[in-house]
Amino acid sequence: LPFSIRVLLEAAIRNCDEFLVKKGDVENILNWKVVQHKNVEVPFKPARVILQDFTGVPAVVDFAAMRDAVKKLGGDPEKINPVCPADLVIDHSIQVDFNRRSDSLQKNQDLEFERNKERFEFLKWGSQAFKNMRIIPPGSGIIHQVNLEYLARVVMDQDGHYYPDSVVGTDSHTTMIDGLGVLGWGVGGIEAEAVMLGQPISMVLPEVVGYKLLGNPQPLVTSTDIVLTITKHLRQVGVVGKFVEFFGPGVAQLSIADRATIANMCPEYGATAAYFPVDDISIGYLIQTGRDKEKVLCTKKYLEAVGMLRDFKNSSQDPDFTQVVELDLHTVVPCCSGPKRPQDKVAVSDMKKDFETCLGAKQGFKGFQIAPDRHNSIVKFNFEGCDFELTHGSVVIAAITSCTNTSNPSVMLGAGLLAKKAVEAGLTVKPYVKTSLSPGSGVVTYYLRESGVMSYLSQLGFDVVGYGCMTCIGNSGPLPESVVEAITQGDLVAVGVLSGNRNFEGRVHPNTRANYLASPPLVIAYAIAGTIRIDFEKEPLGITASGKKIFLKDIWPTRNEIQAVERQFVIPGMFKEVYQKIETVNKSWNALDAPSDKLYTWNPKSTYIKSPPFFDGLTLAIQSPKTIEDAYVLLSFGDSVTTDHISPAGNIARNSPAARYLTSRGLTPREFNSYGSRRGNDAVMARGTFANIRLVNKFLDKQGPQTVHFPSGETLDVFDAAERYKQAGHPLIVLAGKEYGAGSSRDWAAKGPFLLGVKAVLAESYERIHRSNLVGMGVIPLQYLPGEDAGTLGLTGRERYTIIIPEKLKPQMNIQIKLDTGKTFHAIMRFDTDVELTYFYNGGILNYMIRKMAS
């Protein structure tokens, strides 16, 4: 069996109780080679759950509200408690209001604590109210890096019983931990809550694609280049809903940080998990990061005893896979991805030409539709008393950010060494470029400082601005007003370059229409160049005072240089020192006063924490699902509508329904904070649903968060249109194309549409986590039959839809849809398992759990 399937098998055997996990489930996993193609459902009970505070706040809000609901139904509210160990990392998304100043880190953190004090107080209450939940305070690092460096066990030890560590998390990039040999993936917050309450995940037994790595990387290639190459390759192979398991002698050439970088990008190539089995390099990493040596020894002995310690150079250990694909690491070249999607790889040597092609290409993933006579437009502006110019391709944001790379010493030290050589050569970054460095943990700052490169990064503007998700999630903070005016005046395609994992349109910053993912050293290189329209082979980064041209190749560090510094400065003592005080180091957190009651006392004046209406009117008796009659289409979409489009996490626009709500509660725009920080308030999040400024709705001829209210013919904000439909008693549906719900695993991308009155979504295909979230909220995910879509069926979205719900339902059955035009067609009801149907009958997974606890 593939090593990843062995983890599923062990969990099924250990948890086999003939109720939640049956003997037949064990047999199915054991017979994976035959069963993998048969769409067979199996249960999986992961060892633990990891929550990010963005999704952790809604989880704690839901648990608090579930306790109230269980009490109303006559049950014991204390039963609502995590059964599965839960680590909640307050990976608060810092907005980079301050950078390029010595106290920017403290200023940003102080401001973030001031903005989010109420949220943090609520989480501190949760850590006391719920057993088996540990909270890692703010300022500690990015959730995935803390998981990798500190929380992951690799092998669990429960009262002397050993079993493999496995995890599900409320962030799609939970897969990063697969690089350490811990099987894990992202789930919706709703699904994670059910796992915390003891429910297994119900999943279709996956196919496993074996990804064979051969050869050695070239000296100038970084792990980022390798991961962007793999991302594009696996997108082409087609691995949606499958496991990818890495093997071959090339794996032994990769550090754990390299493997984690590849595993982190798993959602961008669409797989469920991207697994690197545990080998001696994994064991060495546990020692390097300061884990207890005796426990590490037990971990190795256990894995050897159960046949789960891998030697990648020994081909006799290679498992049987569904399919095998190969990559020779020597063929990888330096590259970026963009300008709008992570899978759109561009070789660095082609970046200038590719961007210039995108400028004139038709509006789309690789096009901006700029008229040819405007490709070389120049806008002059003044910043801090000096004159500058912007044009298409000018870099205005350069950020070393996100868990993808900041956990990787090789690329972080590579960036530091490049910065050192650049400063010594007399190169600088223009002052208007918004530069920032947001490490994944304090360990990164430690080794950058000890190796002597931190001061050079600071001189180029890459000061540490905080620990957490920042530019990658859209919290790059404001650009200088004169820069924004210049971009607006020239209608310029300005550029953000970041070392993150997501670059969807409208995500990074409203004023950067093009955004490229790049390795940390390349982020610095493009910041110095000031433009994406540069051929590094032929054009210099800069010219010294003496007239000498400095090319990128002159200052680029080799892998050998980087590894020598890494061996000397990335040591176990750093990890021990940082993590032994992680839960007590934040004095502001320690000083928070939180209530100790088991039931939460909701504050009606709060604009952050609000009891959600999900359980209003809930009864012990289950209501039979009814046919959806004469539904209007709220929105009609094309392909690749992401959770960023559905449930924004960035700034709250001043003219939005959410802004109007907050203003009505007495808040000023500077107090709005972000959608992410207000995920504990359903009134804000419902108004923020489909509020992305880059939303493309087929009913309108422009981008924006609006739609047509068909009864009146008016164009309204999406929330306002939905409210009108709701008041008139009209149900709603959404039409979409392929990959609906791609991107981050946001439960509000399902909760929001539910609160707007959306009863079903009809799409060509779904991102896995988002489909699960829709099921979890009782929203029906419908899928066109193969070969059919809105175009082939002649659907305009202006029709009214009656969705026939039969009395007896079964997984993935075809159902009939009737239009008010007289047309009839069929679609697949994407409840994939019997368990999902049970949730649907209950009106969602949380309702099911409440009834279970109350009875």
TAFEN-V396550 format. One record per residue. RES is the residue in three letters. PHI is phi in degrees with one decimal (999 if undefined). Layout:
res,phi
RES,PHI
RES,PHI
This chain:
res,phi
LEU,999
PRO,-55.4
PHE,-61.6
SER,-65.3
ILE,-71.5
ARG,-60.8
VAL,-65.1
LEU,-61.5
LEU,-64.2
GLU,-60.3
ALA,-65.2
ALA,-66.1
ILE,-63.8
ARG,-65.5
ASN,-102.5
CYS,-67.8
ASP,-123.4
GLU,60.0
PHE,-126.3
LEU,-77.7
VAL,-126.1
LYS,-104.8
LYS,-58.1
GLY,-62.0
ASP,-66.3
VAL,-61.0
GLU,-61.5
ASN,-63.2
ILE,-67.6
LEU,-59.3
ASN,-95.6
TRP,-50.7
LYS,-57.7
VAL,-90.4
VAL,-75.2
GLN,-54.9
HIS,-94.0
LYS,-106.2
ASN,57.3
VAL,-91.8
GLU,-87.5
VAL,-132.1
PRO,-91.1
PHE,-138.2
LYS,-107.6
PRO,-67.5
ALA,-70.7
ARG,-157.7
VAL,-123.5
ILE,-121.7
LEU,-120.5
GLN,-95.1
ASP,-63.8
PHE,-56.1
THR,-100.7
GLY,-72.2
VAL,-59.3
PRO,-59.1
ALA,-64.1
VAL,-67.8
VAL,-59.4
ASP,-63.4
PHE,-62.4
ALA,-62.9
ALA,-69.0
MET,-65.2
ARG,-61.4
ASP,-61.1
ALA,-66.4
VAL,-62.1
LYS,-63.7
LYS,-61.9
LEU,-86.6
GLY,90.0
GLY,-96.1
ASP,-93.3
PRO,-62.8
GLU,-66.0
LYS,-68.6
ILE,-78.8
ASN,-151.4
PRO,-60.2
VAL,-93.1
CYS,-80.4
PRO,-52.6
ALA,-125.1
ASP,-105.8
LEU,-108.2
VAL,-97.4
ILE,-79.7
ASP,-87.8
HIS,-68.3
SER,-80.6
ILE,-78.5
GLN,-85.9
VAL,-82.1
ASP,-77.3
PHE,-122.1
ASN,-152.3
ARG,57.8
ARG,-148.9
SER,-64.0
ASP,-104.0
SER,-62.1
LEU,-59.2
GLN,-65.7
LYS,-61.0
ASN,-62.3
GLN,-68.2
ASP,-61.7
LEU,-64.5
GLU,-66.2
PHE,-68.1
GLU,-62.1
ARG,-67.6
ASN,-117.2
LYS,-56.0
GLU,-62.5
ARG,-64.8
PHE,-67.7
GLU,-61.0
PHE,-63.8
LEU,-65.7
LYS,-65.8
TRP,-58.6
GLY,-60.6
SER,-66.2
GLN,-91.2
ALA,-79.7
PHE,-109.4
LYS,-74.1
ASN,65.2
MET,-125.6
ARG,-110.6
ILE,-116.5
ILE,-94.1
PRO,-65.3
PRO,-63.6
GLY,84.4
SER,-93.3
GLY,144.5
ILE,-78.5
ILE,-48.4
HIS,-71.0
GLN,-74.6
VAL,-63.2
ASN,-61.8
LEU,-67.9
GLU,-84.7
TYR,-140.1
LEU,-79.6
ALA,-63.3
ARG,-98.7
VAL,69.2
VAL,-129.4
MET,-82.4
ASP,-125.0
GLN,-115.5
ASP,53.1
GLY,84.8
HIS,-100.9
TYR,-103.4
TYR,-158.1
PRO,-63.8
ASP,-67.9
SER,-151.3
VAL,-152.6
VAL,-119.4
GLY,-137.8
THR,-90.2
ASP,-141.0
SER,-61.0
HIS,-87.6
THR,-53.7
THR,-57.5
MET,-53.6
ILE,-70.4
ASP,-59.5
GLY,-65.2
LEU,-97.5
GLY,88.5
VAL,-101.8
LEU,-68.4
GLY,-160.3
TRP,-156.3
GLY,-85.1
VAL,-131.8
GLY,-69.0
GLY,-57.3
ILE,-66.7
GLU,-68.3
ALA,-62.2
GLU,-61.4
ALA,-65.5
VAL,-62.9
MET,-60.6
LEU,-91.3
GLY,99.6
GLN,-82.1
PRO,-74.9
ILE,-78.2
SER,-97.4
MET,-138.1
VAL,-79.2
LEU,-54.8
PRO,-84.5
GLU,-72.1
VAL,-124.8
VAL,-88.5
GLY,-83.3
TYR,-109.1
LYS,-91.0
LEU,-103.3
LEU,-127.8
GLY,75.4
ASN,-117.8
PRO,-65.8
GLN,-68.5
PRO,-58.9
LEU,-95.3
VAL,-89.4
THR,-105.3
SER,-63.3
THR,-62.6
ASP,-62.3
ILE,-63.7
VAL,-69.3
LEU,-67.9
THR,-67.1
ILE,-64.3
THR,-59.2
LYS,-64.2
HIS,-61.4
LEU,-71.1
ARG,-59.7
GLN,-70.0
VAL,-64.6
GLY,89.9
VAL,-124.8
VAL,-60.1
GLY,78.3
LYS,-108.2
PHE,-87.6
VAL,-113.6
GLU,-123.4
PHE,-90.2
PHE,-153.3
GLY,100.0
PRO,-62.8
GLY,-64.7
VAL,-61.8
ALA,-65.1
GLN,-82.7
LEU,-103.7
SER,-71.8
ILE,-62.7
ALA,-63.0
ASP,-61.9
ARG,-62.8
ALA,-64.9
THR,-63.2
ILE,-65.1
ALA,-66.9
ASN,-58.1
MET,-82.0
CYS,-48.5
PRO,-61.4
GLU,-75.7
TYR,-105.7
GLY,91.9
ALA,-75.6
THR,-74.8
ALA,-142.8
ALA,-130.2
TYR,-99.9
PHE,-111.9
PRO,-57.0
VAL,-69.2
ASP,-133.9
ASP,-64.7
ILE,-66.9
SER,-62.9
ILE,-61.8
GLY,-61.5
TYR,-65.6
LEU,-60.7
ILE,-70.3
GLN,-60.0
THR,-90.7
GLY,84.0
ARG,-68.8
ASP,-60.0
LYS,-63.5
GLU,-65.2
LYS,-66.3
VAL,-62.9
LEU,-62.4
CYS,-62.5
THR,-57.9
LYS,-64.3
LYS,-61.8
TYR,-60.6
LEU,-64.1
GLU,-64.0
ALA,-63.7
VAL,-101.6
GLY,70.5
MET,-124.3
LEU,-99.6
ARG,-101.4
ASP,-115.7
PHE,-69.4
LYS,-86.0
ASN,-99.0
SER,-68.1
SER,-69.1
GLN,-85.3
ASP,-62.2
PRO,-75.9
ASP,-82.0
PHE,-119.1
THR,-61.8
GLN,-158.8
VAL,-122.6
VAL,-125.1
GLU,-127.8
LEU,-141.1
ASP,-88.4
LEU,-59.5
HIS,-69.0
THR,-84.2
VAL,-73.8
VAL,-119.6
PRO,-56.3
CYS,-152.5
CYS,-129.5
SER,-136.0
GLY,158.7
PRO,-91.6
LYS,-137.0
ARG,-139.3
PRO,-67.3
GLN,-84.8
ASP,-90.9
LYS,-70.3
VAL,-133.9
ALA,-60.8
VAL,-56.7
SER,-65.4
ASP,-104.3
MET,-59.0
LYS,-61.4
LYS,-64.1
ASP,-64.1
PHE,-63.6
GLU,-65.8
THR,-67.8
CYS,-61.0
LEU,-53.3
GLY,-92.4
ALA,-68.8
LYS,-56.6
GLN,-50.1
GLY,171.8
PHE,-64.1
LYS,-125.1
GLY,-154.7
PHE,-120.8
GLN,55.1
ILE,-89.3
ALA,-58.6
PRO,-53.2
ASP,-74.0
ARG,-110.5
HIS,-63.8
ASN,-113.0
SER,-57.0
ILE,-127.5
VAL,-120.9
LYS,-87.3
PHE,-152.7
ASN,-114.7
PHE,-134.8
GLU,51.3
GLY,84.7
CYS,-117.3
ASP,-93.4
PHE,-138.2
GLU,-130.8
LEU,-121.9
THR,-144.1
HIS,-58.8
GLY,95.6
SER,-65.9
VAL,-84.2
VAL,-116.3
ILE,-130.9
ALA,-135.9
ALA,-131.4
ILE,-90.6
THR,-146.0
SER,82.3
CYS,-56.8
THR,-52.9
ASN,-114.0
THR,-72.7
SER,-87.2
ASN,-106.8
PRO,-57.6
SER,-64.1
VAL,-80.4
MET,-71.0
LEU,-69.4
GLY,-59.9
ALA,-64.3
GLY,-65.1
LEU,-67.8
LEU,-62.8
ALA,-60.9
LYS,-59.4
LYS,-66.2
ALA,-65.5
VAL,-63.5
GLU,-64.5
ALA,-85.9
GLY,87.4
LEU,-85.5
THR,-138.3
VAL,-111.1
LYS,-58.7
PRO,-65.8
TYR,-80.8
VAL,-72.3
LYS,-80.6
THR,-101.7
SER,-160.5
LEU,-131.7
SER,-122.6
PRO,-65.0
GLY,-80.4
SER,-160.4
GLY,-64.5
VAL,-61.2
VAL,-61.6
THR,-58.4
TYR,-58.6
TYR,-76.6
LEU,-66.7
ARG,-71.2
GLU,-65.7
SER,-82.1
GLY,84.3
VAL,-101.3
MET,-60.6
SER,-65.2
TYR,-72.6
LEU,-60.3
SER,-62.8
GLN,-63.0
LEU,-90.1
GLY,98.8
PHE,-92.2
ASP,-81.1
VAL,-70.2
VAL,-106.6
GLY,156.3
TYR,-117.2
GLY,152.3
CYS,-75.3
MET,-130.5
THR,-58.4
CYS,-61.0
ILE,-98.5
GLY,102.0
ASN,-101.3
SER,-76.5
GLY,77.4
PRO,-73.2
LEU,-84.7
PRO,-56.2
GLU,-57.2
SER,-65.7
VAL,-69.9
VAL,-61.0
GLU,-62.6
ALA,-66.2
ILE,-62.2
THR,-66.6
GLN,-59.8
GLY,-93.7
ASP,47.5
LEU,-84.7
VAL,-88.5
ALA,-80.5
VAL,-124.2
GLY,-110.8
VAL,-119.7
LEU,-142.1
SER,-94.5
GLY,-94.6
ASN,-122.9
ARG,-135.2
ASN,-138.9
PHE,-58.4
GLU,-58.3
GLY,82.8
ARG,-85.3
VAL,-70.9
HIS,-164.5
PRO,-59.6
ASN,-97.4
THR,-109.8
ARG,-75.5
ALA,-110.9
ASN,-138.2
TYR,-119.8
LEU,-86.5
ALA,-151.8
SER,-67.5
PRO,-51.7
PRO,-61.7
LEU,-69.5
VAL,-58.1
ILE,-66.1
ALA,-60.5
TYR,-70.9
ALA,-64.9
ILE,-65.7
ALA,-64.0
GLY,79.8
THR,-154.2
ILE,-87.2
ARG,-89.0
ILE,-140.8
ASP,-101.1
PHE,-60.4
GLU,-69.2
LYS,-107.3
GLU,-113.5
PRO,-76.8
LEU,-69.6
GLY,-171.0
ILE,-126.6
THR,-73.1
ALA,-59.6
SER,-86.2
GLY,92.8
LYS,-79.6
LYS,-82.8
ILE,-106.8
PHE,-97.5
LEU,-58.7
LYS,-63.3
ASP,-71.4
ILE,-120.1
TRP,-78.6
PRO,-77.4
THR,-86.4
ARG,-59.0
ASN,-64.0
GLU,-59.4
ILE,-63.7
GLN,-64.6
ALA,-63.5
VAL,-67.5
GLU,-62.0
ARG,-60.5
GLN,-79.1
PHE,-115.5
VAL,-94.8
ILE,-124.7
PRO,-56.2
GLY,-57.6
MET,-62.5
PHE,-64.8
LYS,-61.5
GLU,-63.6
VAL,-70.9
TYR,-88.7
GLN,-69.8
LYS,-116.9
ILE,-62.9
GLU,-86.9
THR,-127.2
VAL,-73.6
ASN,-88.3
LYS,-65.5
SER,-63.7
TRP,-65.6
ASN,-59.2
ALA,-82.2
LEU,-63.8
ASP,-102.7
ALA,-120.4
PRO,-65.0
SER,-111.8
ASP,-65.3
LYS,-76.3
LEU,-101.4
TYR,-80.6
THR,-92.2
TRP,-69.4
ASN,-97.4
PRO,-63.8
LYS,-87.3
SER,-69.2
THR,-105.5
TYR,-109.3
ILE,-121.9
LYS,-143.0
SER,-67.9
PRO,-73.6
PRO,-85.7
PHE,-59.2
PHE,-107.6
ASP,-62.5
GLY,74.7
LEU,-68.4
THR,-117.2
LEU,-66.8
ALA,-76.6
ILE,-84.3
GLN,-90.9
SER,-66.8
PRO,-64.2
LYS,-113.8
THR,-59.7
ILE,-88.7
GLU,-106.5
ASP,51.4
ALA,-76.4
TYR,-87.1
VAL,-90.0
LEU,-73.8
LEU,-146.6
SER,-124.5
PHE,-117.8
GLY,-94.9
ASP,-83.1
SER,54.6
VAL,-78.9
THR,-95.3
THR,-66.0
ASP,-65.0
HIS,-71.5
ILE,-80.4
SER,-137.4
PRO,-59.4
ALA,-115.1
GLY,-88.2
ASN,-67.8
ILE,-92.8
ALA,-62.6
ARG,-68.7
ASN,-104.7
SER,-92.8
PRO,-57.6
ALA,-64.2
ALA,-64.7
ARG,-63.0
TYR,-63.4
LEU,-65.5
THR,-61.8
SER,-65.5
ARG,-93.2
GLY,89.4
LEU,-94.0
THR,-95.8
PRO,-52.8
ARG,-69.2
GLU,-98.6
PHE,-62.7
ASN,62.6
SER,-119.9
TYR,-60.5
GLY,-58.3
SER,-72.9
ARG,-107.1
ARG,-67.6
GLY,-88.2
ASN,-122.9
ASP,-65.9
ALA,-65.5
VAL,-72.6
MET,-70.5
ALA,-64.0
ARG,-72.5
GLY,-86.0
THR,-70.6
PHE,57.5
ALA,-102.4
ASN,-73.2
ILE,-67.8
ARG,-99.9
LEU,-62.1
VAL,-112.5
ASN,-105.6
LYS,-61.6
PHE,-73.1
LEU,-122.0
ASP,-101.1
LYS,-147.3
GLN,-73.8
GLY,148.5
PRO,-84.8
GLN,-131.4
THR,-152.5
VAL,-96.1
HIS,-88.7
PHE,-64.4
PRO,-57.6
SER,-103.0
GLY,79.7
GLU,-81.9
THR,-94.5
LEU,-131.9
ASP,-57.8
VAL,-56.3
PHE,-60.9
ASP,-65.5
ALA,-65.3
ALA,-61.9
GLU,-62.9
ARG,-62.6
TYR,-61.1
LYS,-63.8
GLN,-62.5
ALA,-88.0
GLY,78.9
HIS,-96.3
PRO,-72.0
LEU,-128.8
ILE,-133.9
VAL,-124.0
LEU,-102.5
ALA,-150.7
GLY,-97.8
LYS,-84.5
GLU,55.9
TYR,-67.5
GLY,86.1
ALA,-65.5
GLY,105.3
SER,-61.2
SER,-84.4
ARG,-93.2
ASP,-67.1
TRP,-69.8
ALA,-70.5
ALA,-105.0
LYS,-64.2
GLY,-59.6
PRO,-56.7
PHE,-58.0
LEU,-69.2
LEU,-77.3
GLY,98.5
VAL,-76.3
LYS,-94.2
ALA,-156.2
VAL,-121.0
LEU,-115.4
ALA,-134.0
GLU,-77.9
SER,-161.8
TYR,-125.8
GLU,-73.1
ARG,-54.3
ILE,-66.5
HIS,-66.5
ARG,-60.4
SER,-60.8
ASN,-64.9
LEU,-60.3
VAL,-59.0
GLY,-61.6
MET,-98.7
GLY,79.7
VAL,-89.0
ILE,-81.2
PRO,-86.9
LEU,-104.1
GLN,-130.8
TYR,-59.1
LEU,-65.1
PRO,-52.5
GLY,86.7
GLU,-112.1
ASP,-159.2
ALA,-58.5
GLY,-66.5
THR,-66.3
LEU,-88.7
GLY,71.1
LEU,-84.4
THR,-99.7
GLY,88.8
ARG,-91.9
GLU,-79.1
ARG,-110.5
TYR,-114.7
THR,-110.3
ILE,-103.3
ILE,-79.1
ILE,-102.8
PRO,-66.3
GLU,-66.3
LYS,-104.9
LEU,-108.0
LYS,-139.1
PRO,-56.2
GLN,54.3
MET,-83.1
ASN,-81.3
ILE,-127.0
GLN,-97.3
ILE,-124.8
LYS,-110.3
LEU,-103.5
ASP,-71.3
THR,-83.3
GLY,100.2
LYS,-74.6
THR,-132.8
PHE,-147.9
HIS,-115.2
ALA,-142.6
ILE,-89.3
MET,-85.4
ARG,-84.1
PHE,-90.3
ASP,-85.1
THR,-137.5
ASP,-64.2
VAL,-62.9
GLU,-63.8
LEU,-64.7
THR,-60.5
TYR,-61.1
PHE,-62.8
TYR,-59.1
ASN,-84.5
GLY,83.0
GLY,128.8
ILE,-68.3
LEU,-71.4
ASN,-60.7
TYR,-59.9
MET,-65.9
ILE,-63.1
ARG,-61.0
LYS,-64.2
MET,-70.0
ALA,-74.6
SER,-96.7
